[in-house]
Amino acid sequence: MYKRQFQFYADSISNSLKYEHGVVNLKNNIATIKIPQGYKYLNGEDADMVLTDLWGNPPREGDNMSLGMLMPESTTPMSDSTYLINITYSPEGFIDDADAKELDYDDLFDSMREDMKDANPSRVEQGYPTMDLVSWASPPYYDAESKKLHWAKELKFGEYPINTLNYSIRVLGRKGYLELNVIGEMPVLEEVKSNINPILESVNFNEGNRYADFNPDIDQVAAYGIGGLIAGKVLMKACLLYTSPSPR
């Protein structure tokens, strides 16, 4: 009975979503996304509803709220083996990328795994399953010319039998960075990797907000570099990583 009721509820929400194509301005014109071929876009309000009401993630507020979401053209949020690309903006300052060439990704992985483990009691207390870092699904890669960074983690949530993919993209700007988080299950990894270049090319800061527009006399510099951006310690401590749909 509950499963039928939820399916009816999920279908009604899915049918109410309004998808967009073409060019979309993000965050009061701070950046632009040209929707890649084969994808469609949901605005921020619809995206937050999908993540919380349909996918069961913790609600987000303020700068953590979604700016929008990309998803494959042929799927809906409740399709089997689908994935979503949630977009947010973090105004945490200019990210100095000087540490990018010196990072030891094995050490970084070990630190991230311990941080997730330490955060699990808080997750359980809030009613969410434990979250464990299994492996790099795709190791970190930073393009110093485009100022774009991406990496992927394989995560295990509680006793759910299929591991979750978190494929993370960061676009660095003058006063912060855009986050594109690919959320799905591990079987979609190869499809995401085959589309990663069009996705990366689709999102850019507008003039005045680009990395090259940084003014050291007036702009704030973030308290961490590329390593801290990958480790995401603030997010992990708050237990706010998105998950893919849980079984109903």
Secondary structure, DSSP 8 states (H G I E B T S, - for coil): -HHHHHHHHHHHHHHH---B-SEEEETTTTEEEE--TTEEEEEHHHHHHIIIIIT------GGGS-SEEEEETT--TTSTT-EEEEEEEE-S-B---TTGGG--HHHHHHHHHHHHHHHHHHHHHTT---EEEEEEEEEEEEETTTTEEEEEEEEEETT-SS-EEEEEEEEEBSS-EEEEEEEEEGGGHHHHHHTHHHHHHHEEE-TTSBGGG--TTTS-B-S--HHHHHH-HHHHHTT---------
